[in-house]
Amino acid sequence: MSELNMTQINKAIEHLRRHNIETYYVETKEEVIPILKTLMKEGETVTHGGSETLKQCGVIDLLNSGAYNYLDRSKASSPEEAAQIMRGAYNADTYLSSANAVTEGGQLFNVDGNSNRVSAICFGPKQVIFICGYNKIVKGLDEAVVRLKTIASPMNTKRLGCDTYCSREGECLALGRDASYMCDGCRSPQRICCNYVVTAFQRDKDRMKVILVGEELGY
């Protein structure tokens, strides 16, 4: 880990905590599960949004261990059942996610298509735990938008097999426009950047928690 990266990480941790978001730092993804086990009680209801980071850290394997009441939408037999499972997230004890970006100033930047993830982040679950590689840290929201349009959205649309401009071209068609371009994008029915949420402060202290990892994880 370079000195520059650690400076970014320490800034983000300091400001997240100022915003009532408890934050932890670990050097490797293997250290994530031991922290999660201290934050989640066995038997509690747990679910999550779509995230490559959770898979990389072994979180999905943990949830499948039988120790938790795991609301797993991948087991749904129909779109209606999947929607019902996603709605059940609002009453979960713990909601797990990554973030599209974390600013040095302590804001969490998240963008969603179905918006089940961003809505659960904002309200519902008793606690929300973000797991983020250091590659998600950006200087500010302008950089977070660029990261979304050049990395997160193109990579996720490819992963999900979406027919979008960014999936084909590797970047958003709105890239490079003036400041209003943040919400601009294609009109594909499979567009995944539909709702934007910036978490600036948590009134319910420590409802949100962040585990920052000193490795590149996810998109």
C-alpha positions in Angstrom: 0.0 0.0 0.0 1.5 3.3 -1.0 1.7 6.4 1.2 -0.7 8.2 -1.0 -3.3 5.4 -0.8 -3.0 5.3 3.0 -3.5 9.1 3.2 -6.7 8.7 1.2 -7.9 5.8 3.4 -7.1 7.7 6.6 -9.0 10.8 5.3 -12.0 8.8 4.4 -12.0 7.0 7.8 -11.8 10.3 9.7 -14.6 11.9 7.8 -16.9 8.9 7.8 -16.7 8.7 11.5 -17.4 12.4 11.8 -20.6 11.6 9.9 -21.7 8.9 12.4 -20.6 6.0 10.2 -18.4 3.6 12.1 -15.5 2.6 9.9 -12.9 -0.3 10.1 -9.8 -0.8 8.1 -8.2 -4.2 7.2 -5.3 -4.9 4.9 -6.7 -8.0 3.3 -10.1 -9.4 2.2 -9.5 -12.4 4.5 -9.9 -10.2 7.5 -13.4 -9.1 6.6 -15.3 -12.2 7.8 -13.9 -12.0 11.4 -15.2 -8.4 11.6 -18.6 -9.3 10.2 -19.0 -12.1 12.7 -18.7 -9.5 15.5 -21.2 -7.2 13.9 -23.9 -9.8 13.0 -25.5 -12.2 15.5 -26.2 -15.8 14.5 -29.9 -16.3 13.6 -30.5 -12.7 12.6 -32.0 -11.9 9.2 -29.4 -10.8 6.7 -29.5 -9.9 3.0 -27.6 -7.9 0.5 -27.5 -6.1 -2.8 -25.7 -7.2 -5.9 -21.9 -7.0 -5.3 -18.8 -8.6 -6.6 -16.9 -7.4 -3.5 -19.1 -9.5 -1.2 -18.3 -12.6 -3.3 -14.6 -11.9 -3.3 -14.5 -11.5 0.4 -16.3 -14.8 1.1 -19.4 -13.0 2.5 -21.9 -15.1 0.4 -20.3 -18.3 1.6 -20.7 -17.0 5.2 -24.4 -16.3 4.6 -24.9 -19.7 3.2 -23.4 -21.4 6.2 -26.7 -21.7 8.0 -25.8 -19.4 10.8 -28.2 -16.7 9.6 -31.7 -16.3 8.2 -30.4 -15.4 4.8 -32.8 -13.7 2.3 -31.3 -14.9 -0.9 -33.0 -13.6 -4.0 -30.9 -15.9 -6.3 -33.0 -18.8 -5.0 -36.3 -17.2 -6.2 -38.3 -19.3 -8.6 -39.9 -16.3 -10.3 -39.5 -12.5 -10.7 -42.4 -12.0 -8.3 -40.7 -14.1 -5.6 -37.4 -12.2 -6.2 -39.3 -8.9 -5.7 -40.8 -10.2 -2.5 -37.4 -11.2 -1.1 -36.0 -7.8 -2.0 -38.9 -6.1 -0.2 -38.1 -8.3 2.8 -34.8 -6.5 3.1 -36.5 -3.5 4.6 -37.1 -5.6 7.8 -33.7 -7.2 7.9 -31.3 -6.9 10.8 -28.4 -6.4 8.5 -28.1 -5.3 4.9 -24.7 -5.9 3.2 -23.4 -3.9 0.3 -20.4 -2.4 -1.4 -20.4 1.3 -2.6 -19.9 2.7 -6.0 -17.5 5.2 -4.4 -16.4 6.6 -1.1 -15.1 10.1 -1.0 -12.2 11.4 1.1 -14.7 13.7 2.6 -16.7 10.8 4.0 -19.7 10.6 1.6 -21.0 7.3 0.3 -22.0 7.4 -3.4 -24.4 4.7 -4.7 -26.3 4.3 -7.9 -28.9 1.7 -8.8 -31.2 0.4 -11.5 -33.9 -1.5 -9.6 -33.2 0.7 -6.6 -33.8 -2.0 -4.1 -30.2 -1.5 -2.9 -30.2 2.3 -2.6 -33.6 2.3 -0.9 -32.5 -0.2 1.7 -29.4 1.8 2.3 -31.5 4.8 3.1 -34.1 3.2 5.3 -35.4 -0.1 6.6 -32.7 -2.5 7.8 -31.4 -2.1 11.3 -27.9 -1.8 10.1 -26.1 -1.4 6.8 -22.6 -2.7 6.4 -20.5 -1.6 3.4 -17.4 -3.5 2.3 -15.2 -1.5 0.0 -11.8 -2.0 -1.5 -9.5 1.0 -1.4 -10.0 1.4 -5.2 -13.5 2.8 -4.4 -12.0 5.9 -2.6 -12.2 9.1 -4.7 -11.4 12.7 -3.9 -14.9 14.0 -4.2 -18.3 13.6 -5.9 -17.1 14.8 -9.3 -14.6 12.0 -9.4 -17.2 9.5 -8.1 -19.4 10.3 -11.1 -16.5 9.8 -13.5 -15.7 6.5 -11.7 -19.3 5.4 -12.2 -19.4 6.2 -15.9 -16.0 4.7 -16.8 -15.6 1.8 -14.4 -18.6 0.7 -12.3 -21.4 0.9 -14.8 -19.6 -0.5 -17.8 -18.2 -3.4 -15.8 -21.5 -4.2 -14.1 -23.5 -4.0 -17.3 -21.1 -6.5 -18.9 -21.3 -8.7 -15.8 -25.1 -8.7 -15.9 -25.4 -9.0 -19.7 -27.2 -5.7 -20.1 -27.7 -4.2 -23.6 -26.5 -0.7 -22.9 -24.2 1.9 -24.5 -21.6 1.6 -21.7 -21.6 -2.2 -21.9 -20.7 -2.0 -25.6 -18.4 1.1 -25.6 -16.8 0.8 -22.1 -18.0 4.2 -20.9 -21.3 6.2 -20.6 -22.5 8.2 -23.6 -22.9 11.2 -21.3 -19.2 11.3 -20.3 -17.6 14.7 -20.7 -20.7 16.9 -20.7 -21.1 19.8 -18.2 -21.9 19.3 -14.5 -25.5 18.3 -15.3 -24.3 15.1 -17.0 -24.2 13.2 -13.7 -27.8 11.9 -14.3 -27.6 11.7 -18.0 -27.3 8.3 -19.7 -28.8 6.0 -22.3 -32.5 5.2 -22.6 -32.0 1.4 -22.6 -34.7 -0.4 -20.5 -31.7 -2.3 -19.0 -30.0 0.9 -17.8 -28.6 0.4 -14.3 -27.9 4.0 -13.3 -31.4 5.2 -12.6 -31.3 6.5 -9.0 -28.4 8.3 -7.3 -28.0 8.4 -3.5 -25.3 10.4 -1.7 -25.1 9.6 2.1 -23.7 12.7 3.8 -24.6 12.0 7.4 -26.2 9.3 9.5 -28.7 10.6 12.1 -29.0 7.1 13.6 -25.4 6.9 14.8 -23.5 3.8 13.5 -26.5 2.3 11.7 -24.2 2.4 8.8 -20.7 0.8 9.0 -17.9 0.7 6.5 -15.2 -1.9 6.3 -12.4 -0.5 4.1 -10.0 -3.1 2.6 -6.4 -2.4 1.5 -7.0 -4.4 -1.7 -8.7 -3.7 -5.0 -12.1 -5.2 -4.9 -15.2 -5.1 -7.1 -16.0 -2.5 -9.7 
